[in-house]
Amino acid sequence: MSTFQAPKGTYDLLPPDSATYLAVREAIAAPLRNSGYGYVETPGFENVELFARGVGESTDIVTKEMYAFETKGGDKLALRPEGTASVLRAALEANLHKTGNLPVKLWYSGSYYRYERPQKGRYRHFSQVGAEAIGAEDPALDAELIILADQAYRSLGLRNFRILLNSLGDRECRPVYRAALQDFLRGLDLDEDTLRRAEINPLRVLDDKRESVQKQLTGAPLLRDYLCDACKAYHEEVRELITAAGVAFEDDPKLVRGLDYYTRTTFEFVHDGLGSQSAVGGGGRYDGLSEMIGGPALPSVGWALGVDRTVLALEAEGVTLDIPASTSVYAVPLGEEARRTLFGVVTELRRAGVATDFSFGGKGLKGAMKNANRSGARFALVAGERDLAEGVVQLKDMESGEQEPVALDAVVSTLQAKLA
C-alpha cells in the first residue's frame, strides 16, 4: 500500500479502463479533424483575470470552484476550469485571426479543474475534448458544431442522449429581457447570495439547480419572448440546418448554461441515464468574449464534451467499445540464446509496425504463455535451443491453438501477412 493516494475528487486512469477513455477522445476528435479543425494545446494554468473576465465574476466557477494561487513572483494564476477562454487567448496572442482565413477552427483535449463537492460523474479533475470556431458569425457554423458532436456520440454507439437548444439573444435584445427577469426575481423569496447574483447576472439564477429556487421560477419571463428580429432569424436558421441534417433536438427556453460569455445559440447534450448530473457536454456562441479579454470583435462558437461523462453514458447504455488488443504478437524465449535472438526479432517486428511484446524476467514456458494470453496477442513466438539450431521459431495461433515452424528470416513477412 502506497503512503500517498490520489487527491480527493480526482482519479487515476489505468489499463485496461484507460483504453476506453482514449477511444472516446479519438471518436470525439475524429469528426473535427475531418472538418478543418486544427489541434491546439494551452497551459494548464492561466492568469486569474482571464477567467474572471471571460467566464464571469458572478459564476460559481469563478467565485467558488476555481483553483487560484499566487506564484513566488506575485503572479495570480488559476488552474484552467474550462477551455474556451484559454484557446481564444492563445489564438489572439498568436494573431491567428489576422491570417485572413476566418473562422479559425481549433480543437483541443486536456484536463480541467474545479473545486466542487465530489460525486459520481462530477470530479475536481476532469477531461474534455473541445472545439472552437473563431471569427465568423454564421448560423451554419453553429449547426456544424452541433452536428459534429452528434456524429461523434453516434459513432461511439450512444443513442439515448438528447440535444437541448436555446437562444440567449445578443447585446441588443438581452438587456430588455435582463431587466424584466430582474423585476420578476426581486419578487421571489430568495437568499442573499442568489439575490446578489440576480443583480449581477439574472440569467444565472435560471441555471440554479436547487428545487427551492426552481419551484419559484414557474412563470418567469422567457428570453425567447424578448428576442429581436435578427436573433429570431438567426436561431431559426440554426434550427433548420440541424433539422435538415437529420439531427434531433429539443427547444429548451430555460437553457442558459453556466458561463457568462454565451450569446445567441446555446446548447447542451444530456443523457438521462446519469441521474441529476445529466449533462455530458455543451456549448454555444460567444460573440463578445474576445472583446472582454482585450481582443477585437471576433464572433465565435464552440463546445466541450466531457470524456468522463461520455464514458459514464456508455456504461449506462451498456455499450462496450470494440477496442483492439494493444499487442498482436508475444515472444516467449526458452533459454539465454533464445532470449537474445528473439529480442532482436521483436525489435524487427516493432520497426515493421507490428505491435509486439516480450516475456521479460526469464519466466518458464507455462508462466510466459499465461502472460501471452493476458496480453490479448493473436500470435505467440516461441523458441528454444533446438528451434534455433534448425533456424526456426514456433508460431502459435492463440485463438486456434495451431502451431507451425517459421524460418527466422521469414518471421516478419509471415506475421505481416497473417495480421493484414
Disulfide bonds with the S-S distance in Angstrom:
none
